[in-house]
Amino acid sequence: MTLKARITEDMKNAMRAKDTARLGAIRLLQAAIKQREVDERIELDDTQVVEAIEKMLKQRRDSISQYEAAGRNDLADIEKFEVGVLQEYLPVALTDAELDEILGKVVADTGASGIKDMGKVMAAIRPLVIGRADMGKISGLIKARLGA
């Protein structure tokens, strides 16, 4: 079953269960996927759906920090719930050891020798870890590895 089909099935189940909060979060996800498909005139595959989910998660995390800074914990709680729903559709996260192993291989394959090669390493590692690791964390690991 594709990721899009699973999302649609989960939406139907949420409707049957009358779980309005979950249904709302899933509908937001479907709207984001549909918007990207219409804008780019393509049918999204699982990798592209994961990228859309990652983007939504980043937006939600930014909103949470802003809401908490403003003392609006009620709105932050809604965003946290949506983050939980969205994370259900991501693949299993990489462990630190797996991430370090992938990073070492990519650095060796690209021949990166310094911080000037960071863009090359980021471009090569992104397809391997999308949805399974935080790109901000990976950026920090690359900087540390390349000696920034």
C-alpha positions, 0 to 999 in steps of 0.5 A, a space after each residue: 500500500 502506498 503512503 498516499 493510500 494509507 493516509 486516505 484509509 486513515 482519513 476514512 477510519 478517523 471519519 468512522 470513529 468521529 475523531 475530529 482532531 485526527 481527521 483535521 490533521 490528516 485532511 491538512 496533510 492531504 491538502 498539502 499533498 494535493 496542492 503540491 500535485 496540482 502545482 507541479 502537475 505530477 503524481 507524488 510518490 512515497 518519497 515526495 509525500 515524505 518530503 511534504 510531511 517533513 515540510 509540514 513538521 518543520 512548520 508545526 515545530 516553528 509554530 509550537 515554539 512561537 506559540 509557547 513564547 507567546 504563552 498560547 499553550 492551547 494553540 501549541 497543544 493543537 500543533 503538538 497533536 498534529 506533529 504526532 499524527 504526521 510522524 506516524 507516516 514517517 519511516 523509522 528514524 535512523 539511529 546515531 550509529 546508522 547515521 554516522 555510518 551513512 555520513 562516513 560513506 557519503 563523505 568518502 564517496 563524494 571525496 569531501 575534504 573541507 567545509 567547502 564541500 558541505 553542499 555536495 555532501 548534503 545533496 548526496 545524503 539527503 535522498 538517503 535519509 529523507 524522513 528518517 533523520 532531521 536535516 538540521 542535525 545532519 548539517 551539524 554532523 557534516 560540519 563537525 566531520 568536515 572540520 567547520 
